[in-house]
C-alpha cells in the first residue's frame, strides 16, 4: 500500500480548522415588534450582544464596528411560497477616537440621525443596538386580509467584514429572527 504525502503546513491548517469550534454566538435579537402606526407598518428591533467581547480590543484600538440589520416584510401565501414585499437595510457604525477617548455612533445607511458621541461604552452600545421606527410600507398598499410577518437578519463585525473567517475568529457574528404572523384587518 502506498502512503500519501501531504505538506506539514497543510496538515496543521486542516487540523486547526477541524479542531477550532466556532465562537459562541452572543448576538441576539431580543425585541422584535411590528406595529401599525399612523397607517404604516413600523418595526422596532433591539439587539443584545451587539458588541461581543472579541470586538472590544479592536474597537479600543480605533477599528470601527458595524451593525447591519436587514428587515424584510413578507406575505404568507397558503400552498405557495411566501412573497417578500419589501426590504429595508439599516446600518450603523461605532468608532472610537483614541485621542479624545470618545465613542461615536453614526448612521451609515437606511436612516437619518445625528451622530451620537459619548465617553461611555455602554451608552454607545445602547444607541448602536436600539433600532426604532423603521417604516416599512404604508398600510394602504397591503391587502387588508393578507397575513404578513417580518424577518430580521442582524450582523455585527469589525470594519464591516463579515466573512466565515471573521466569524471563526470571533470578530463578526450574525443572527436572524422572525415575528409572529399578523393581519392588517382586525380579526373578530
Secondary structure, DSSP 8 states (H G I E B T S, - for coil): -------HHHHHHHHHHHH--------EEEEEEEEEETTEEEEEEEEESSS-HHHHHHHHTT--EEEEEEEEEEEE-TTS--EEEEEEEEEEEEEEETTTTEEEEEEEES-----EEES-HHHHHHHHHEEEEEEEEEGGGS-TT-EEEEEEEEEEEETT---HHHHHHTSEEEEEEE---EESS---
